[in-house]
Amino acid sequence: MMNLNRIFLPSQDQINEKWIVIDAEGKVAGRLASEIVKKIRGSDQEFYSPSVKVGQRVIVINAEKIILTGNKMTDKDYRKYTRYIGNCKNFTSKDLFEKKPTYILEHAIKGMLKKNKLENQLFKTHIKIYSGPNHKHIAQTNKKSETAN
């Protein structure tokens, strides 16, 4: 009989932290964010454990060329509260695209991650988002890197 009370923890040999370059040009923001979260957490791999970093590291290029469906470019609001009374600032997606084009994708990814210490570490260390086609992680992707479709 199988013991169902055992916890599976992958060994260091089973964890494969390779770097993947994803081109965000022409992709829908939410669908791209969910694809990135699966790769970061490692839930698309066979040795997945929610309490261990088993995911891959992701480099996103061309983040300024993502697509927002419908009227989200003008209707969707992002809020920033400055901790002063009455200072809640609202920004539309169009305003944020002009100031910081990577913010919308970062915000979508953060919203899809769990709210715990491990997921905060994953966001800081396992993902790099760039607005142009160039990135500074060529040493990590020294061979012909695998690009996700």
NORWO-V766668 format. One record per helix or strand of 2 or more residues. SS is the DSSP state (helix for helix, strand for strand). FROM is the first residue (numbers start at 1). LEN is the number of residues. Records with the same first field share a line. If there is no record, write none. Layout:
SS=FROM-LEN, FROM-LEN
//
This chain:
strand=19-5, 57-5, 77-5, 88-5, 127-3, 146-3
helix=29-13, 63-3, 72-4, 93-7, 103-10, 117-9
//
